Amino acid sequence: MGFYFYSACCLFIIFSKATTAIDTISPSESLSDGRTLISSDGSFALGFFSPGTSKNRYLGIWYNNIPIQNVVWVANRVNPVNDSTGLLKIETSGKIVLRVQNTTAVWSTNTTASVQNPVLQLLDSRNLVVRDGNDSNPENYYWQSFDYPSDTMLPGMKIGIDLRTGLHRILAAWKSWDDPSPGDLTYGVELEGNPEMVLRKGVEKYYRSGLWNGDGFSGSPNLRSNPIFDYDFAWNETEVYYIYFLKNKSVMSRFVLNQTESVRQRYTWNPETQTWKLFSIMPSDYCDRCGLCGPNGNCDNNKLPACQCLTRFKPKLLERWNSSDWSDGCIHSKPLNCQTGDGFIKIGKVKTPDTTNSWVNKTMNLKECRAKCLRNCYCMAYTNLDVTRGGSGCAMWFGDLDDIKQFESDGQDLYIRVSASEAEQKKRAKVKLGIILGTVIAALLGFVLVICYIHRSRRTLKELLEESKHMPIQIELLELMVIWHQNTLLTEFFQ
């Protein structure tokens, strides 16, 4: 009886260990092919996988609670394991090492800090971290996978640059569905000029976000009101990054690069159909492509052709422009004359120009920004850096204005430098329009007053008629006098 009870207890303990999911390993443990780490909430798994039709093995993180294996992070993107002998360990120094046949290292981390009791843990946030098991602060990480993203951006992950360490967090698409090695489609912060989020296809700047204006990116003015996620852009002395958070944590959403279609896609999980639903895509339309209309062009999806010259500009090479070759862009219709004085005109609801040749100041107001731009003969446009709370700060652009996009609604105001005569022409047009509107309003008001007067005169006539029932000759004469008076008033009014 005692033997059977002891055997049952042993089997129960073995079974419990086999079925209990673990999210952490220590230096005395390892993770072999076929085993997984599972986050404490059961939503994510870390283990070995083979993508598509490939037989190569990779260490990655994927969604654990849906029937489709969608990998969101890969460790050994460049060096796959050719068989099932891969073994993941964390050393006593805190360094993570992926070995083949327990000998050759195919991937490892570079941890320089000293860790007393290092552990490797898969968090509910999808982040794989190295931390000190004795540290009372669970968010004190010595290494984290969020600093080395693959093709997918997850909630709470920063895409950007740590200016203190030089760490550059950037997304790079899988080369193909069977090969997670980095393709040539990348997405990240670029600091050439002032920071923007840029999607590149090789060396080509394929899509850019526009300048951050305090409320969002000027190139995506309608994203703020979306029901799925909230986002922010930090830009200070220590770091520059983009980050997003889900408004409802029960919703699953991912942001991924697609090498095949050269786009950045956001998906949300539909629990009813058990499929991913496309929520948004960038580039989203024809005018999202960088520099399509050449220098000083304005791309408008609602016009045909979409490429137009900015107001007070004309095609640089008319024949090419008319044949839909917009690469040479546009030039000022009338030459600038900085010495004698230029002016500015406002164009509204646009994506701000490429920031490569730009300058910003966070303390100036719009009036000061205009004056500074006007004094610099190379300054071609300016606007508020921050559009919230009535507007503040200053952003200026020098030289040609590239990659402006026109929106039907939302967008940002941009003040463009033109010749003084054309700026005055714009002012005169506004004054003329004001005079015309004022005249029309005055005429309508006068007409209403005349009608009221006529109506009142008729009422007076009626009252007189009532009082003069016994004086027929006087009634006829009175009627003729009132009619004559009304016609005289109308004639004078229309003259």
Residue pairs with C-beta under 8 A, 6 or more apart in sequence:
21 36
21 38
21 42
22 37
22 38
23 37
23 38
23 39
23 40
23 121
23 122
23 123
24 37
24 119
24 120
24 121
24 122
25 31
25 37
25 88
25 89
25 90
25 119
25 120
26 90
26 117
26 118
26 119
26 120
26 133
27 89
27 90
27 91
27 92
27 118
29 89
30 87
30 88
30 89
31 37
31 46
31 47
31 87
31 88
31 89
32 86
32 87
32 88
33 47
33 48
33 57
33 81
33 84
33 85
33 86
33 87
34 47
34 48
34 84
35 47
36 45
36 46
36 47
36 64
37 45
37 46
37 47
37 120
37 121
37 122
38 44
38 45
38 46
38 64
38 122
39 45
39 64
39 122
39 123
39 124
39 126
40 123
40 124
41 124
42 64
42 65
43 63
43 64
43 65
43 124
43 126
44 61
44 62
44 63
44 64
44 72
44 122
44 124
44 126
45 61
45 62
45 63
45 64
45 122
46 59
46 60
46 61
46 122
46 128
47 59
47 60
48 57
48 58
48 59
48 60
48 81
48 84
48 86
49 57
49 58
49 60
49 62
49 69
49 71
50 56
50 57
50 58
51 58
51 71
51 174
51 177
51 178
51 179
51 180
52 176
52 177
52 178
53 178
54 80
54 178
54 179
55 82
56 80
56 81
56 82
57 80
57 81
57 82
57 83
57 84
57 86
58 71
58 74
58 75
58 76
58 77
58 80
58 81
58 180
59 74
59 75
59 76
59 86
59 88
59 98
59 107
60 71
60 72
60 73
60 74
60 75
60 180
61 71
61 72
61 73
61 122
61 126
61 128
61 145
62 69
62 70
62 71
62 72
63 69
63 70
63 72
63 252
66 252
66 269
66 274
67 274
68 274
68 275
68 276
70 254
70 276
71 150
71 180
72 126
72 150
72 152
72 154
72 254
73 126
73 128
73 145
73 149
73 150
73 152
74 150
74 180
75 98
75 107
75 145
76 98
76 106
76 107
77 150
77 180
77 181
77 182
78 181
78 182
79 106
79 107
80 106
81 98
81 100
81 106
82 100
83 100
85 100
85 101
85 102
86 98
86 99
86 100
86 106
87 98
87 99
87 100
87 102
88 96
88 97
88 98
88 120
89 96
89 97
89 99
90 96
90 97
90 118
90 119
90 120
90 130
91 97
91 118
92 118
93 111
93 114
93 115
93 118
94 111
94 113
94 114
94 115
94 118
94 130
94 142
94 143
95 108
95 109
95 110
95 111
96 108
96 109
96 111
96 120
96 130
96 143
97 105
97 107
97 108
97 109
98 105
98 106
98 107
98 108
99 105
99 106
100 106
109 130
109 143
111 130
111 142
111 143
113 142
115 130
115 131
115 132
115 142
116 132
116 134
117 132
117 133
117 134
118 130
118 131
118 132
118 133
118 142
119 130
119 131
119 132
119 133
120 128
120 129
120 130
121 128
121 129
121 131
122 128
123 129
125 154
125 155
125 156
126 154
127 144
127 145
127 146
127 154
127 156
127 157
128 144
128 145
129 141
129 142
129 143
129 144
129 145
130 141
130 142
130 143
130 144
131 138
131 140
131 141
131 142
132 140
132 142
146 154
146 156
146 157
146 158
146 169
147 167
147 169
148 169
149 157
149 159
149 169
149 170
149 171
150 171
150 172
150 174
150 180
151 171
151 172
151 173
151 174
151 180
151 256
151 257
152 171
152 254
152 255
152 256
152 257
153 159
153 171
153 244
153 254
153 255
153 256
154 254
154 255
155 229
155 244
155 245
155 246
155 253
156 243
156 245
157 169
157 243
158 169
158 239
158 241
158 242
158 243
159 169
159 170
159 171
159 187
159 188
159 189
159 197
159 241
159 242
159 243
160 168
160 169
160 188
160 189
160 234
160 239
160 240
160 241
160 242
161 167
161 168
161 169
161 189
161 191
161 239
161 240
161 241
162 168
162 169
162 238
162 239
163 237
163 238
163 239
163 240
164 238
164 239
168 188
169 188
169 241
170 186
170 187
170 188
171 186
171 187
171 188
171 257
172 182
172 183
172 185
172 186
172 257
173 182
173 183
173 184
173 185
173 186
173 257
173 258
173 259
174 180
174 181
174 182
174 183
174 257
174 259
175 181
175 182
175 183
175 259
176 183
176 259
176 260
177 260
183 257
183 259
184 200
184 201
184 202
184 259
185 199
185 200
185 201
185 206
185 257
185 258
185 259
185 262
186 199
186 200
186 257
187 197
187 198
187 199
187 200
187 257
187 264
188 197
188 198
189 195
189 196
189 197
189 198
189 240
189 241
189 242
190 196
190 197
190 198
191 240
192 355
192 356
193 354
193 355
193 356
193 357
193 358
194 211
194 355
194 358
194 359
194 360
194 395
195 212
195 235
195 240
195 355
196 208
196 209
196 210
196 211
196 212
196 217
196 354
196 355
197 208
197 209
197 217
197 242
198 205
198 207
198 208
198 209
199 206
199 207
199 208
199 257
199 264
199 282
199 283
200 206
201 262
204 290
205 290
205 291
205 354
206 262
206 283
206 289
206 290
207 264
207 282
207 283
207 288
207 289
207 290
208 219
208 290
208 354
208 403
209 217
209 218
209 219
209 220
210 217
210 218
210 219
210 220
210 351
210 352
210 405
210 412
211 217
211 218
211 352
211 355
211 358
211 385
211 395
212 218
212 233
212 235
213 352
213 384
213 385
213 386
213 387
213 388
213 412
214 385
214 386
214 387
214 388
215 224
215 387
215 388
216 223
216 224
216 231
217 223
217 233
218 350
218 351
218 352
218 411
218 412
219 288
219 351
219 352
219 405
220 282
221 407
221 410
221 411
221 412
222 410
223 231
223 280
226 279
226 280
227 247
228 246
228 247
228 248
228 251
228 253
228 266
228 268
228 279
229 244
229 245
229 246
229 247
229 253
230 244
230 245
230 247
231 242
231 243
231 244
231 245
232 242
232 243
232 244
233 241
233 242
233 243
234 240
234 241
234 243
244 255
246 253
251 268
251 269
252 268
252 269
253 266
253 267
253 268
253 269
253 279
254 266
254 267
254 276
255 264
255 265
255 266
256 264
256 265
256 266
256 267
257 263
257 264
257 265
258 264
258 265
263 281
263 282
263 283
264 281
264 282
265 278
265 280
265 281
266 278
266 279
266 280
266 281
267 276
267 277
267 278
267 279
268 276
268 277
268 279
269 275
269 276
269 277
270 276
270 277
282 288
283 289
285 301
286 292
286 299
286 301
286 306
287 299
287 300
287 301
287 306
287 405
287 406
288 405
290 354
290 403
291 354
291 402
291 403
292 299
292 306
292 307
292 326
292 403
293 299
293 306
293 307
293 308
293 326
293 329
293 404
294 307
294 316
294 326
294 327
294 328
294 329
294 330
294 402
295 316
295 328
295 329
295 330
295 400
295 401
295 402
296 309
296 310
296 313
296 329
296 330
296 331
296 400
296 401
297 307
297 308
297 309
297 310
297 326
297 329
297 330
297 404
298 307
298 308
298 309
298 310
298 347
298 350
298 404
298 405
298 406
299 306
299 307
299 308
299 403
299 404
299 405
299 406
300 306
300 308
300 405
300 406
301 406
302 406
302 408
305 324
305 326
307 324
307 326
308 406
309 315
309 330
310 330
310 347
310 401
310 404
310 416
311 345
311 347
311 416
312 332
312 333
312 334
312 345
312 416
312 418
312 419
312 422
313 330
313 331
313 332
313 333
314 330
314 331
314 332
314 333
315 321
315 322
315 328
315 329
315 330
315 331
316 328
316 329
316 330
316 331
317 328
320 326
320 327
320 328
321 328
329 400
332 418
332 419
333 422
334 418
334 419
334 421
334 422
335 419
336 342
336 377
336 417
336 418
336 419
337 419
337 420
338 377
340 420
341 420
342 374
342 417
342 418
342 419
342 420
342 423
343 417
343 418
343 419
343 420
343 422
343 423
343 424
343 426
344 370
344 373
344 374
344 382
344 415
344 416
344 417
344 418
344 423
345 415
345 416
345 418
345 422
345 423
345 426
346 413
346 414
346 415
346 416
347 413
347 414
347 416
348 411
348 412
348 413
348 414
349 406
349 407
349 408
349 409
349 410
349 411
349 412
349 413
350 404
350 405
350 406
350 407
350 411
350 412
350 413
350 414
351 403
351 404
351 405
351 407
351 411
351 412
352 383
352 395
352 404
352 412
352 414
353 381
353 397
353 401
353 402
353 403
353 404
353 414
354 401
354 402
354 403
355 397
356 402
357 397
357 398
357 399
358 395
358 396
358 397
358 398
359 395
359 396
359 398
360 385
360 393
360 394
360 395
360 396
361 369
361 385
361 393
361 394
362 385
362 386
362 392
362 393
363 393
364 372
364 393
364 394
365 391
365 392
365 394
366 382
366 383
366 384
366 391
366 394
368 394
369 382
369 383
369 384
369 393
369 394
369 395
369 396
370 382
370 415
372 379
372 382
372 394
372 396
373 379
373 381
373 382
373 396
373 415
373 417
374 417
376 396
376 398
378 398
378 399
379 396
379 397
379 398
379 417
380 397
380 398
380 399
380 400
380 401
380 416
380 417
381 396
381 397
381 401
381 414
381 415
381 416
381 417
382 394
382 395
382 396
382 397
382 414
382 415
383 395
383 412
383 413
383 414
383 415
384 391
384 392
384 393
384 394
384 395
384 412
384 413
385 392
385 393
385 394
385 395
386 392
386 393
387 412
401 416
404 414
446 493
447 493
450 489
450 490
450 493
453 489
454 486
454 489
457 482
457 485
457 486
458 482
460 482
461 478
461 479
461 482
464 475
464 478
465 475
465 478
468 474
468 475
468 478
